[in-house]
Amino acid sequence: MIIFYLKKTGEIIGTINGRVHPEEHLKSFIKPEKTPKKDIGRYIVPFKTNFRMVEEEVTEMRVVDKKTMRVENVVIGKRMVKKGAGMKPDVPFANLIYDFELGKKRIYDYKMKLNEKGQVEGFVKKPKT
């Protein structure tokens, strides 16, 4: 997920959903018409891959009939292999990111919480007006 926000207020102005983005998404930019590009912040939510160990068969091609020279795959053993098992946000506010992705909460009801250096620390719920 890529989130675009106003640097001064932390207000979210747009998002690009997804966990893995092509190059054109990473180069794209969302901004209001009269707002300078330098006033817009972009935050790419970091995701990390979860892995699990699964058993996989090891096979090789062998001649099973010498008369006809028929060749088949034969299982010669098993080994444990690490396989990808999805991705999860690599941030302290991961549950909120899940809620945004699933549609349980609207991202536009929140603002970005920034530290003194302007780095993203999380989200703050906007007061109801």
N, C-alpha and C positions, 0 to 999 in steps of 0.2 A: 504494500500500500504506500502510495506517495501522497503526502498531505501538503497543501499550499496554504500559507497563512500570512496575515499582516504582521510584520515584525514588531510594530509599536504596540498593538493591542492584543496580539495572539489569536485574533478571530480567524477561523477557518473559512477559506473562500473556495476551496475545491479539493477534490481527491481523484486519484487514479487507483482503482482497486486492483488487487492481484498480489501475488507473493514473489513471483519471478517476472521481471520486466524486460522486454526487448530494448534494444538501444534507442529506438525512437521515443519510447516512453520516458527513458532516463534523460533525454535531451529536451523533452517538451516542457511547457511552462503555462501556468494558468494565472491570469491576473485581471483585475478590473480595468476598464478602459482608461481611466484617467490617473491610475496609480503607477508611479515609476517602478521599474523592475527591481531596483535596489531596495524597495520597501517590502518586497515579498520574500518570505522564507519558504524553503522547501525541506521537508523532512521525509526521508525514506525509511520506513519501519524495517529494522533488521530482523530477518528470519533465519533460524538455523534448522538444519535437517535433523530429524530424529532417525536413529538407526536401530535395527533389531537383528539379532542373530537367527538365521534360518538354516535348516539342513538342506543341502543340495546334493543331488546324485552326481557322481563322476562317471562319465561314460567314455568309451573309445570304440572305434570301428574295428571289427574283427571279422575274419572269414569264418562263417559258421558251417558252410558246406564246401568241402574241398573239391568235390566232384563238379559242382556247378559254379564254384567260386562266388557264391552268394555272400554279400557283406551286410552286416547289421550293426547297429549301435548296441553295445553290451554294457550293463552297469557293472563297474569294477569296484565301487566303494561310495562312501558318502563323506562330505566335508561341511564344516560350518562356515557360512558366508554372511558378511554384513550387508543388509539390504536397507534401502530407504523406507521409512515408515511415516511419511508426512513431514510437515514443517510446523514450527511454532515460533511465535514472536520472541525475540531475544531482548526483551525490555521488562522493567519491573511492572509496567501497566499492561501486561499481556492479556489479562481477562477483559479489559476494556476494548482492546483491539479485536478480540474474538466477538464481543457483543456488536461492534460496528460491522464486522464482516457478515455476521448472521442476521443483521437487521433488528436485533433486540433493542438497540439504542441508536439514536440518530447522532452522527458525528457533528452535525451543525448545531446541536444543543450544547456543545462544549467549546472551550477555547484552549489554545496551547498554553501550557505552563512553562515559562522560560526562566532560566537562572540569570545571574548578573552578566554573564558572558554571552547571553543570547542563545544558549543551547537548550534543546527541548528536555524537560524533566518529566512531563506527563500532560494530563488534561485536567481542566477545571470546568465544572458545570456552570453554564451561564445562568445568571439570575433570571427568573421569569418576569416578564414585563407586562 
